[in-house]
Amino acid sequence: MEEYVLVCEDSMEGILTGVYEAYQLKKDMGIASHDSIHLAVSEPDVHRLFTTYRKIDADREKAEKVTNTMIRQLGSETWYRLTMAMASCFEDKADAVYHTIALGLRTHDRRITDRLQENCVQNVFQYARASDNELCHLKQFLRFSELQNGILFAKMDAKHHVLPFLMPHFAERLPAENFVIYDENQQIYGLHASFQKWYILQGADFDEERLVYSETEEMYQKLFKRFCDSIAIEVRINPGLQMNMLPLRFRPNMTEFQDQAGATLHK
């Protein structure tokens, strides 16, 4: 039996376009089952026998059609889990999302993401949980610094593509501020102007050494570090628990751990 692999862009818009094209391919070719069609976010180095590979370009209109169908037929909660899975960094996320959607639409099950006995659903659950956990961490651990021009700047190094989910969180809490969040790993920026909409920018050059911080920023950073030291209770320091609550990978961009070797969190 011949199989098809649709190679789509590694983005939410790209994956949703792939889902649209997969349904269209199934209809046009008279394919009996979705099991013969797969999505991938990158073309494999070695092609499988009896498999046709097709490159799919992202299409916003097609992606929006799939989005509207998902929300209408599967509900907002299921849609959120699917979006978080698409935001993850796992290579087979597109195929897991596609087959979960196909299963949900076929069974008309608005709680499809609870069917963990299905491999595709189990993968979606695990991938969504991974990106959602990182999003929750960043909401707590992201640190802003004031630049000389009054803009608030924060840097992070996220494993998953969670910046589009992080921006509305801070836009709601800092509506009057001009701020920028830079994701060093994804090489993208979140831009928010005072009382305006926020945007995602990709592909711009960035040189952190050219940033000029305000005169009071260094003073406040020292005060914050002193505060963290002063509230510490030495006999209650628990490095193992601290590692679970605050993984090491978040600490280089946190004010209280900069210029520290080992970076142990105070209780």
Backbone bond lengths (Angstrom), bond angles and torsions (degrees), N, CA, C in turn:
res aa  C-N    CA-C-N  psi(-1)  N-CA   C-N-CA  omega(-1)  CA-C   N-CA-C  phi
1 M - - - 1.464 - - 1.530 109.39 -
2 E 1.306 115.68 126.58 1.456 120.24 -179.01 1.524 110.46 -73.42
3 E 1.328 114.74 142.13 1.456 120.43 178.46 1.525 109.53 -118.33
4 Y 1.340 114.38 161.61 1.459 121.02 -179.31 1.524 109.00 -128.28
5 V 1.309 115.20 136.66 1.462 121.40 175.21 1.522 107.78 -121.89
6 L 1.321 116.10 118.86 1.455 121.67 177.43 1.527 108.31 -97.51
7 V 1.310 115.97 117.48 1.464 121.55 -178.49 1.520 108.27 -93.72
8 C 1.327 116.32 112.77 1.466 121.03 -175.18 1.530 110.52 -114.85
9 E 1.312 114.93 169.18 1.466 122.27 178.77 1.523 110.06 -67.25
10 D 1.322 116.20 143.36 1.469 120.84 -179.57 1.526 109.36 -81.27
11 S 1.311 114.79 71.73 1.458 122.24 176.89 1.512 107.55 -154.68
12 M 1.331 116.80 165.36 1.455 119.95 179.57 1.532 110.01 -62.39
13 E 1.324 116.16 -42.97 1.454 120.00 179.23 1.517 111.34 -63.83
14 G 1.324 116.51 -39.17 1.455 120.87 179.99 1.518 112.54 -67.22
15 I 1.331 116.79 -43.06 1.463 120.69 -179.53 1.522 111.02 -66.70
16 L 1.326 117.05 -42.29 1.465 120.28 179.57 1.523 111.03 -66.10
17 T 1.329 117.36 -35.31 1.459 119.96 173.27 1.516 110.62 -62.96
18 G 1.335 115.87 -39.12 1.459 120.32 176.92 1.516 112.04 -61.85
19 V 1.335 117.29 -39.33 1.468 121.21 177.40 1.530 109.79 -62.67
20 Y 1.322 115.97 -44.46 1.472 120.57 178.72 1.525 110.56 -59.71
21 E 1.330 116.90 -47.34 1.458 121.30 -178.13 1.522 111.35 -68.03
22 A 1.316 117.87 -30.87 1.468 120.89 177.78 1.521 110.71 -65.35
23 Y 1.326 116.95 -42.99 1.466 120.59 176.98 1.529 110.72 -65.33
24 Q 1.339 116.38 -39.31 1.458 119.93 179.41 1.524 110.76 -66.15
25 L 1.332 116.32 -40.46 1.459 121.03 178.53 1.534 110.80 -63.61
26 K 1.322 116.30 -43.71 1.464 120.66 178.71 1.526 111.18 -58.82
27 K 1.322 116.24 -40.29 1.462 121.06 179.98 1.522 111.58 -71.05
28 D 1.341 117.03 -46.93 1.457 121.20 -176.29 1.527 112.64 -67.13
29 M 1.325 116.83 -37.82 1.460 121.33 -176.10 1.524 112.69 -91.85
30 G 1.324 116.89 -5.07 1.457 119.64 -178.74 1.519 112.69 65.18
31 I 1.314 116.75 35.30 1.467 121.43 -179.23 1.523 109.02 -75.00
32 A 1.318 116.21 133.33 1.464 120.63 -173.21 1.516 113.01 -72.73
33 S 1.325 117.72 -36.87 1.466 120.07 -172.04 1.523 111.30 -134.96
34 H 1.314 114.98 149.33 1.468 120.36 174.30 1.524 111.84 -67.49
35 D 1.340 117.25 -15.33 1.462 120.75 -179.08 1.521 111.96 -64.35
36 S 1.331 117.39 -18.18 1.460 120.61 -179.21 1.527 112.21 -88.44
37 I 1.320 116.60 -4.05 1.463 121.04 -178.14 1.529 109.08 -119.77
38 H 1.311 116.25 138.46 1.461 121.32 -179.57 1.527 109.49 -136.41
39 L 1.330 115.19 153.65 1.463 121.47 174.69 1.519 109.47 -112.23
40 A 1.317 115.64 148.00 1.466 121.51 176.65 1.518 108.21 -144.25
41 V 1.337 116.12 149.00 1.469 120.61 179.47 1.524 111.66 -95.79
42 S 1.334 116.72 -1.32 1.463 120.90 174.77 1.521 108.21 -155.75
43 E 1.306 115.50 147.36 1.459 119.65 -178.93 1.526 109.84 -77.92
44 P 1.324 118.58 131.84 1.470 120.69 -178.03 1.519 111.80 -67.45
45 D 1.311 115.71 155.16 1.466 120.43 178.45 1.529 111.32 -68.13
46 V 1.338 115.84 -34.56 1.467 121.16 -179.65 1.528 108.60 -117.21
47 H 1.328 116.99 123.48 1.457 121.46 179.70 1.523 110.49 -83.88
48 R 1.325 115.31 144.25 1.456 120.49 178.71 1.528 109.95 -83.34
49 L 1.333 116.19 153.20 1.452 121.20 176.77 1.530 110.31 -69.02
50 F 1.330 115.88 150.72 1.463 123.19 177.67 1.536 111.95 56.80
51 T 1.324 115.90 33.22 1.467 121.59 -179.79 1.523 109.63 -129.28
52 T 1.311 115.54 130.57 1.463 121.57 178.08 1.523 109.38 -101.83
53 Y 1.327 116.72 129.08 1.461 122.18 -179.08 1.523 108.95 -107.12
54 R 1.335 115.95 133.58 1.460 121.57 179.28 1.517 110.31 -130.76
55 K 1.320 115.58 134.06 1.471 120.89 178.06 1.528 108.66 -86.83
56 I 1.324 116.35 129.45 1.464 122.18 -178.27 1.526 109.38 -114.73
57 D 1.325 116.83 124.11 1.461 121.39 176.27 1.533 109.75 -87.18
58 A 1.319 115.63 142.09 1.464 120.43 -179.86 1.523 110.43 -63.94
59 D 1.327 116.07 138.31 1.456 122.46 -179.61 1.527 107.87 -135.83
60 R 1.320 116.74 114.84 1.464 120.51 -174.92 1.522 111.86 -62.23
61 E 1.311 117.93 -41.07 1.467 121.05 -178.30 1.524 111.42 -62.41
62 K 1.321 116.54 -43.78 1.459 120.59 178.92 1.533 110.91 -66.66
63 A 1.329 115.84 -39.95 1.459 119.72 178.85 1.527 111.13 -63.24
64 E 1.328 116.64 -39.84 1.464 120.46 179.19 1.528 111.61 -65.76
65 K 1.320 117.51 -35.55 1.462 120.46 177.25 1.520 111.19 -63.10
66 V 1.326 116.40 -43.17 1.469 120.30 177.80 1.523 110.14 -65.67
67 T 1.322 116.69 -41.95 1.465 120.92 179.01 1.522 111.26 -58.42
68 N 1.320 116.81 -48.80 1.468 120.81 -179.36 1.524 111.63 -61.93
69 T 1.328 116.53 -39.35 1.465 120.45 178.46 1.518 110.98 -65.13
70 M 1.326 116.73 -42.13 1.472 120.46 -179.08 1.523 111.50 -63.04
71 I 1.315 116.52 -47.53 1.462 120.56 -177.84 1.528 110.43 -65.34
72 R 1.326 116.17 -39.93 1.460 120.38 -177.84 1.532 112.10 -70.05
73 Q 1.321 117.59 -41.17 1.456 120.20 -172.00 1.536 113.57 -98.96
74 L 1.319 117.60 -27.64 1.466 119.41 -177.33 1.526 113.12 -112.07
75 G 1.329 118.74 -12.69 1.454 120.91 175.46 1.519 113.44 92.87
76 S 1.318 115.26 160.87 1.468 121.56 -175.18 1.522 112.89 -70.19
77 E 1.342 117.53 -33.40 1.474 119.61 -179.22 1.527 110.73 -66.36
78 T 1.332 116.50 -46.62 1.465 120.22 177.43 1.523 110.37 -63.44
79 W 1.317 116.52 -39.70 1.462 120.51 179.36 1.526 111.03 -62.32
80 Y 1.331 117.48 -39.79 1.459 119.93 179.04 1.531 110.82 -62.30
81 R 1.316 117.09 -43.15 1.462 119.66 179.32 1.520 111.41 -63.32
82 L 1.316 116.15 -39.28 1.462 119.51 178.47 1.528 111.02 -65.10
83 T 1.327 116.89 -40.94 1.468 119.59 179.84 1.527 111.06 -66.21
84 M 1.316 117.44 -38.57 1.460 119.91 178.02 1.515 111.09 -67.18
85 A 1.326 117.31 -34.81 1.463 120.37 175.85 1.528 110.31 -66.02
86 M 1.338 116.98 -40.13 1.460 120.56 178.36 1.522 111.67 -67.53
87 A 1.319 117.35 -24.70 1.467 121.53 179.36 1.524 112.35 -80.92
88 S 1.317 117.50 -9.57 1.461 121.30 -176.91 1.525 110.96 -74.22
89 C 1.326 116.16 172.83 1.461 121.28 -175.57 1.526 112.89 -100.82
90 F 1.330 118.75 6.95 1.456 121.79 -175.07 1.529 111.31 -78.19
91 E 1.319 116.71 139.21 1.459 121.46 -171.81 1.526 113.29 -69.05
92 D 1.336 118.26 -31.95 1.465 120.34 -177.04 1.526 112.72 -96.57
93 K 1.329 117.72 18.43 1.464 121.28 -177.45 1.520 112.33 -63.38
94 A 1.340 117.66 -38.20 1.458 120.94 -177.07 1.521 111.10 -62.64
95 D 1.323 116.78 -43.13 1.460 120.15 -179.68 1.525 110.91 -67.84
96 A 1.336 116.99 -39.57 1.467 120.34 178.69 1.527 110.85 -63.48
97 V 1.324 117.00 -42.52 1.461 121.12 179.39 1.526 110.51 -65.42
98 Y 1.318 116.75 -44.72 1.469 120.98 -178.79 1.527 111.61 -59.42
99 H 1.322 117.19 -48.49 1.464 119.58 -176.83 1.532 111.88 -73.34
100 T 1.320 117.28 -26.80 1.469 119.34 173.57 1.523 110.24 -68.45
101 I 1.333 116.77 -42.27 1.461 120.84 176.89 1.528 110.52 -61.87
102 A 1.331 116.10 -45.45 1.465 120.15 -179.49 1.522 111.04 -61.00
103 L 1.321 116.81 -41.48 1.466 120.93 179.05 1.524 111.06 -67.04
104 G 1.328 116.42 -41.40 1.455 120.56 -179.80 1.515 112.85 -64.91
105 L 1.328 116.69 -41.66 1.466 120.08 179.65 1.525 111.52 -71.10
106 R 1.329 116.46 -34.94 1.464 119.15 -179.71 1.527 111.97 -69.43
107 T 1.337 116.57 -36.04 1.469 120.78 -177.11 1.524 112.26 -96.61
108 H 1.347 117.34 -6.40 1.464 122.26 -177.83 1.543 110.78 55.38
109 D 1.329 114.49 40.52 1.469 121.02 -176.21 1.524 109.45 -102.91
110 R 1.323 116.60 110.33 1.470 121.40 179.53 1.529 111.41 -75.37
111 R 1.308 117.78 -9.09 1.466 122.31 176.23 1.528 110.07 -113.19
112 I 1.312 115.45 37.17 1.458 120.15 -175.92 1.521 112.34 -60.66
113 T 1.314 117.64 -31.68 1.463 120.29 -177.35 1.528 112.62 -73.01
114 D 1.341 117.65 -0.73 1.463 120.81 174.03 1.524 112.13 -93.07
115 R 1.325 117.35 -6.62 1.469 120.78 -179.24 1.529 109.71 -83.14
116 L 1.308 116.34 71.00 1.460 120.87 -173.71 1.526 113.19 -72.42
117 Q 1.340 118.16 -7.60 1.458 120.05 175.45 1.527 111.91 -73.22
118 E 1.347 115.83 -16.84 1.463 121.10 176.09 1.527 109.19 -86.21
119 N 1.331 116.87 130.47 1.462 120.81 -175.80 1.527 112.46 -58.99
120 C 1.333 116.84 -43.47 1.466 119.67 -177.88 1.524 110.66 -64.90
121 V 1.333 117.02 -39.58 1.464 121.10 -179.75 1.524 110.24 -68.73
122 Q 1.318 116.01 -40.32 1.465 119.84 178.61 1.524 110.91 -61.79
123 N 1.327 116.80 -40.10 1.463 120.44 177.42 1.520 111.29 -65.10
124 V 1.346 116.76 -44.04 1.461 120.61 177.64 1.518 110.21 -58.81
125 F 1.321 117.12 -43.20 1.459 121.24 179.83 1.528 111.01 -61.16
126 Q 1.321 117.47 -45.86 1.463 121.61 -178.63 1.521 111.36 -66.88
127 Y 1.327 117.15 -41.78 1.462 120.50 -178.24 1.528 110.68 -68.85
128 A 1.335 116.42 -41.57 1.465 120.59 178.78 1.522 110.82 -64.32
129 R 1.321 116.47 -39.73 1.457 119.94 179.95 1.523 110.84 -65.07
130 A 1.331 117.20 -39.52 1.462 120.73 -179.77 1.524 111.56 -62.60
131 S 1.323 117.47 -48.08 1.466 120.25 -179.33 1.527 111.47 -71.54
132 D 1.336 116.80 -34.86 1.462 120.18 179.08 1.524 110.80 -67.45
133 N 1.330 117.11 -38.33 1.469 120.34 177.08 1.518 111.14 -63.48
134 E 1.330 116.57 -41.62 1.466 119.15 178.50 1.520 110.60 -65.73
135 L 1.322 117.00 -38.91 1.463 120.70 177.63 1.521 110.80 -60.66
136 C 1.323 117.48 -44.54 1.467 121.30 178.61 1.515 111.25 -62.80
137 H 1.329 117.41 -39.94 1.463 121.23 177.81 1.522 110.95 -62.18
138 L 1.322 116.19 -46.47 1.466 120.13 -176.64 1.521 112.13 -67.00
139 K 1.312 118.13 -31.23 1.463 120.52 175.69 1.524 110.51 -61.35
140 Q 1.319 116.82 -29.11 1.465 121.14 -178.53 1.526 112.74 -94.79
141 F 1.326 116.84 -33.83 1.461 120.18 -168.91 1.528 114.49 -100.68
142 L 1.330 118.34 -12.72 1.463 119.52 -178.73 1.526 110.17 -65.64
143 R 1.321 116.67 135.49 1.460 122.45 -178.31 1.535 110.18 -120.32
144 F 1.327 115.63 130.73 1.462 121.26 178.16 1.527 109.99 -100.35
145 S 1.333 115.21 145.15 1.460 122.15 173.86 1.524 108.65 -124.60
146 E 1.324 116.32 143.41 1.465 120.46 -177.96 1.521 110.66 -87.92
147 L 1.330 116.32 126.45 1.453 121.50 176.33 1.527 110.03 -85.73
148 Q 1.328 115.65 169.39 1.463 121.08 -176.36 1.526 112.02 -61.31
149 N 1.328 117.06 -30.78 1.466 120.95 -179.61 1.526 112.85 -86.99
150 G 1.330 117.07 6.51 1.457 121.24 176.46 1.514 115.01 91.63
151 I 1.322 117.67 -6.48 1.466 121.06 179.10 1.531 109.57 -75.76
152 L 1.332 116.28 139.43 1.453 121.72 174.95 1.525 108.94 -88.96
153 F 1.327 115.89 131.24 1.466 120.90 -176.56 1.519 109.71 -124.01
154 A 1.332 116.00 135.79 1.461 121.94 176.67 1.519 108.94 -136.63
155 K 1.322 115.73 143.94 1.466 120.90 178.47 1.518 109.21 -122.99
156 M 1.339 115.69 140.99 1.455 120.41 176.89 1.526 108.71 -140.33
157 D 1.322 116.09 167.24 1.457 122.03 -179.81 1.526 107.35 -134.31
158 A 1.333 116.09 75.41 1.458 121.43 -172.15 1.529 111.62 -82.24
159 K 1.321 116.25 141.15 1.457 120.86 173.90 1.525 110.94 -72.24
160 H 1.330 115.51 -37.65 1.454 121.49 -175.13 1.534 110.03 -108.16
161 H 1.312 115.46 164.02 1.474 120.98 -176.04 1.539 109.09 -86.39
162 V 1.336 115.28 71.14 1.464 120.28 -173.30 1.526 113.59 -102.04
163 L 1.328 118.12 -1.67 1.466 119.84 -177.84 1.533 112.67 -57.70
164 P 1.353 119.95 -40.67 1.476 118.85 177.99 1.521 113.55 -61.96
165 F 1.334 118.20 -22.49 1.458 122.05 177.40 1.528 111.16 -90.23
166 L 1.332 115.60 -23.56 1.463 120.26 -179.15 1.529 111.52 -80.91
167 M 1.322 117.29 -34.10 1.458 121.29 -176.41 1.532 113.31 -59.48
168 P 1.346 120.35 -47.26 1.474 118.51 179.89 1.529 113.04 -63.56
169 H 1.336 117.14 -27.58 1.467 120.76 178.20 1.525 110.15 -62.62
170 F 1.337 116.97 -49.28 1.463 120.32 -178.31 1.526 112.18 -79.60
171 A 1.331 117.35 -27.52 1.465 119.64 175.72 1.525 110.48 -64.39
172 E 1.311 116.53 -34.28 1.462 120.78 178.17 1.519 111.79 -73.26
173 R 1.329 116.62 -34.71 1.465 120.62 -176.53 1.524 112.87 -89.62
174 L 1.322 117.19 -22.11 1.470 121.46 179.45 1.528 110.01 -126.53
175 P 1.309 118.51 56.06 1.475 120.37 -174.07 1.527 113.45 -64.63
176 A 1.329 117.89 -28.67 1.464 120.76 -176.15 1.524 112.66 -90.28
177 E 1.330 118.01 -1.53 1.458 121.07 -174.72 1.528 111.74 -99.96
178 N 1.328 114.28 146.86 1.458 120.92 167.02 1.526 107.37 -91.20
179 F 1.313 118.13 117.26 1.463 118.59 -177.81 1.526 111.45 -141.09
180 V 1.330 113.56 156.98 1.460 122.76 179.37 1.519 108.09 -130.82
181 I 1.332 116.58 132.83 1.460 121.65 173.07 1.519 107.13 -116.69
182 Y 1.318 116.33 121.74 1.467 121.66 -177.77 1.522 109.54 -107.15
183 D 1.327 116.54 122.27 1.462 122.24 176.15 1.520 107.69 -96.42
184 E 1.321 116.04 104.39 1.459 121.42 -174.16 1.528 111.94 -66.23
185 N 1.320 117.29 -35.34 1.461 120.79 -177.38 1.528 111.45 -72.14
186 Q 1.335 116.63 -44.47 1.463 121.11 -178.82 1.522 112.93 -84.55
187 Q 1.340 116.75 -12.32 1.470 122.25 -178.11 1.535 111.75 58.88
188 I 1.333 115.69 46.58 1.461 120.90 178.46 1.526 109.03 -133.99
189 Y 1.342 115.40 162.48 1.452 122.23 -178.15 1.526 109.66 -125.88
190 G 1.306 115.74 143.54 1.451 121.64 168.53 1.515 108.05 -106.39
191 L 1.319 118.40 122.56 1.460 122.90 -175.57 1.521 109.91 -115.56
192 H 1.337 115.69 131.59 1.466 120.37 178.37 1.518 109.07 -135.47
193 A 1.329 116.18 123.72 1.462 121.94 175.08 1.522 108.98 -98.99
194 S 1.313 117.21 151.03 1.461 122.84 -176.76 1.524 112.02 -52.07
195 F 1.340 115.09 121.33 1.467 123.11 178.57 1.535 112.83 56.59
196 Q 1.328 116.52 29.41 1.457 121.80 178.33 1.530 109.97 -123.87
197 K 1.327 116.17 175.47 1.454 120.64 176.04 1.528 110.17 -71.45
198 W 1.326 115.56 158.25 1.455 120.21 175.86 1.532 109.75 -100.88
199 Y 1.339 115.49 157.77 1.461 121.22 -176.64 1.524 109.77 -138.02
200 I 1.336 114.95 157.66 1.457 121.96 173.10 1.520 107.71 -110.04
201 L 1.336 116.48 128.19 1.461 122.46 -179.03 1.522 108.89 -119.04
202 Q 1.323 116.17 134.79 1.453 121.30 -178.55 1.515 110.29 -131.18
203 G 1.327 115.19 145.14 1.456 119.71 173.69 1.512 115.89 92.41
204 A 1.333 118.48 -1.39 1.473 120.48 179.67 1.528 110.46 -82.43
205 D 1.325 115.73 145.58 1.464 120.73 177.29 1.520 109.90 -71.49
206 F 1.337 115.70 146.65 1.456 119.31 -178.58 1.513 109.44 -141.83
207 D 1.311 116.08 130.68 1.461 122.81 176.85 1.524 107.48 -128.11
208 E 1.317 115.86 102.81 1.459 120.32 -175.10 1.525 112.24 -64.03
209 E 1.325 117.10 -27.06 1.463 120.70 -178.46 1.536 111.96 -67.05
210 R 1.306 117.09 -16.94 1.464 120.26 -179.05 1.532 111.92 -87.18
211 L 1.323 117.11 -5.61 1.464 119.78 178.59 1.524 110.01 -70.85
212 V 1.305 116.42 136.02 1.468 121.72 178.04 1.526 107.83 -116.62
213 Y 1.319 116.30 118.31 1.463 120.74 -176.97 1.523 110.38 -87.59
214 S 1.312 116.29 156.39 1.461 121.30 -178.47 1.527 110.36 -69.01
215 E 1.328 115.68 163.88 1.465 120.61 -177.84 1.524 112.15 -64.61
216 T 1.322 116.61 -32.22 1.464 119.80 -176.50 1.525 112.62 -87.16
217 E 1.335 117.78 -13.29 1.470 120.05 -175.41 1.526 111.68 -61.54
218 E 1.347 116.63 -47.82 1.466 119.64 -179.58 1.526 111.39 -61.25
219 M 1.320 116.95 -38.56 1.463 120.24 178.69 1.526 111.19 -63.00
220 Y 1.341 116.52 -44.59 1.460 120.08 -179.32 1.530 111.29 -67.72
221 Q 1.325 116.27 -34.48 1.464 118.40 177.59 1.532 110.67 -65.11
222 K 1.317 116.49 -41.36 1.463 119.49 177.64 1.529 111.32 -64.36
223 L 1.334 115.99 -40.92 1.460 119.70 178.13 1.525 111.59 -62.82
224 F 1.335 116.14 -39.98 1.466 119.95 -179.28 1.527 110.71 -67.34
225 K 1.328 116.75 -41.59 1.466 119.82 177.45 1.518 110.81 -63.19
226 R 1.337 116.24 -41.00 1.467 120.06 178.63 1.517 110.77 -64.41
227 F 1.332 116.12 -38.35 1.464 120.13 177.66 1.523 110.55 -61.34
228 C 1.345 116.85 -46.01 1.472 120.65 179.52 1.520 111.25 -61.27
229 D 1.335 116.68 -37.85 1.471 119.93 178.06 1.523 111.60 -69.38
230 S 1.324 116.47 -39.63 1.468 120.38 -174.01 1.522 112.95 -70.60
231 I 1.340 118.04 -27.86 1.466 119.29 -178.44 1.521 112.09 -89.71
232 A 1.343 116.60 -2.42 1.460 119.58 -178.83 1.528 110.94 -71.91
233 I 1.326 115.34 140.87 1.468 122.14 173.44 1.518 106.39 -113.66
234 E 1.310 116.39 106.65 1.458 121.58 -169.59 1.525 113.16 -55.99
235 V 1.321 117.71 -41.68 1.476 120.41 -175.24 1.523 111.96 -71.69
236 R 1.348 117.00 -12.74 1.468 119.62 -177.68 1.523 112.56 -105.98
237 I 1.321 116.85 6.72 1.458 119.79 178.37 1.523 109.34 -67.28
238 N 1.338 116.29 127.68 1.461 122.62 -177.87 1.528 108.63 -129.62
239 P 1.344 117.96 91.60 1.477 120.91 -175.39 1.529 113.32 -57.85
240 G 1.344 117.02 -38.28 1.459 119.60 -179.21 1.512 111.82 -63.04
241 L 1.330 116.72 -46.12 1.460 121.15 178.57 1.524 110.56 -66.04
242 Q 1.326 116.39 -39.16 1.459 120.77 178.87 1.528 111.23 -61.69
243 M 1.340 115.95 -37.18 1.461 120.04 179.85 1.523 110.76 -65.28
244 N 1.327 116.73 -37.49 1.462 120.58 178.96 1.529 111.42 -69.93
245 M 1.316 116.46 -40.20 1.459 120.75 -176.43 1.526 112.37 -78.92
246 L 1.329 116.57 -31.33 1.463 121.56 -177.46 1.522 109.59 -140.41
247 P 1.351 118.05 87.55 1.466 121.44 -178.63 1.522 112.33 -57.01
248 L 1.324 114.85 150.64 1.460 121.05 -175.84 1.527 112.79 -59.61
249 R 1.322 117.92 -31.66 1.462 119.55 -173.69 1.521 113.09 -67.06
250 F 1.337 118.40 -17.63 1.462 120.59 178.20 1.527 112.15 -86.11
251 R 1.310 118.04 -17.84 1.459 121.32 -167.52 1.534 116.40 -74.22
252 P 1.343 119.61 -33.15 1.472 118.02 -178.97 1.520 114.26 -57.48
253 N 1.330 118.47 -26.73 1.463 121.29 -178.85 1.522 113.06 -99.13
254 M 1.333 117.26 8.69 1.464 120.84 179.78 1.524 109.88 -99.91
255 T 1.302 116.65 133.10 1.470 122.62 -174.22 1.524 112.23 -53.71
256 E 1.329 117.04 -45.26 1.461 120.48 -173.77 1.516 114.01 -69.56
257 F 1.358 117.88 -10.03 1.457 120.35 -178.82 1.516 113.02 -112.55
258 Q 1.300 118.49 -4.26 1.453 120.29 -179.94 1.518 110.38 -70.93
259 D 1.340 114.02 143.02 1.479 121.41 -177.79 1.512 111.92 66.65
260 Q 1.342 115.68 23.46 1.463 119.59 176.75 1.512 109.21 -119.21
261 A 1.304 117.47 139.84 1.454 122.27 174.70 1.523 108.04 -93.82
262 G 1.323 115.84 130.41 1.460 118.41 178.64 1.511 112.06 89.18
263 A 1.314 118.83 -34.64 1.466 123.71 174.99 1.521 112.96 46.61
264 T 1.322 117.53 72.52 1.463 121.91 177.08 1.522 109.39 -96.50
265 L 1.307 115.90 127.42 1.465 121.08 -178.46 1.510 110.23 -75.91
266 H 1.346 116.42 132.90 1.445 121.03 176.60 1.530 110.24 -81.69
267 K 1.295 115.71 146.80 1.472 119.38 179.16 1.508 110.32 -79.31
